[in-house]
Amino acid sequence: MGLVNKEKKVVSAVVYVRNHEKYISEFIEGIAAVLSENFEKYEIIAVNDFSTDRSVEMLKKSASKLEAISFTIINLSFYHGTEAAITAGVDISIGDFVFEFDSPIADYDFKEIINVYKHSQEGFDIVSAAPDVKERWDSRAFYSLFKRYSQNRLRLWTERFRVLSRRAVNRINNSYTSIQYRKAVYYNIGLKTYIHKYKPNKNIDHERKLDTRLRLSQALNYLMIFTDIVPKISIFMAIMMLLFSICVFCYTVFVYIAYDRVVEGWTTIMLFLSVCFTGFFSLFAIVIKFVSLILKLQNSKYTYTFESVEKVK
């Protein structure tokens, strides 16, 4: 069900495109039909992430049929990935609300776009659409680790698209130097968020599946940037080695005292190595913690976050 009257607010739709020639025309025309039916003014921004097929050609054909106030194609000079590409589109958007579509391969009815927008009118600055299905095992494992070790115990989902208010866009730009993982960033800026669940109308997992190496690389990067799991593992290993070095030191002293016949030079060498490795692993643990703090400081610009400000008098 659409809106009763057309909204006067300007909305922007940012669509990620990467070798999607089979899907892009139907997708663009589908979202354009819904937006034109419910909004007086809207724009579509397609971000071409260095496609090697006919995606751009299909985009231009679709654009010629639309009544959007603006249709823009951003052609990236080399492959950037979804995060950077979507950010490029959002940066040039002018809408009061910005829709982000991670892929033109859809498993939802386009009317869900309006359902998500309606939630944004209820006071939520960020509303995401996620299929109401069981997560893949690897996604569940990743999200479980992320929730356990993230600072705010974030519960993430596999999302298809989302809508952001202009306030959310401005807050993100003012809070982060770069956006490596949008979902984590959006839930960390302190604004109200909502997950809209829908029943998918088809299975698209095999069509949206990323290369295993790429998925693993992205997962490791996100865990390193937004959670404490890597520093904790590194510090744990450093402490274990530190304790082992102390044990070797104690054993060396015990052998020196308890036994009369010890190979000449063995005690001195073991004591020297034990002291050196004890100092090394102590310093290593400190360096790991220091580097993790630098990483967080470089990634974010804010010193505090707030959900709202109420002036009562």
Secondary structure, DSSP 4 states (H G I P E B T S, - for coil): ---SS-EEEEEEEEEEESS-TTTHHHHHHHHHHHHHHHEEEEEEEEEE-S--SSHHHHHHHHHTT---SEEEEEE-SS---HHHHHHHHHHH---SEEEEES-S---S-TTHHHHHHHHHTTT-SEEEEEESSPPPHHHHHHHHHHHHHBTT-------SEEEEEHHHHHHHHHHBS--S-HHHHHTTSS--EEEEEE--SS--HHHHPPPHHHHHHHHHHHHHHHBSHHHHHHHHHHHHHHHHHHHHHHHHHHHHHH-S---TTHHHHHHHHHHHHHHHHHHHHHHHHHHHHHHHHHHB--S---S------
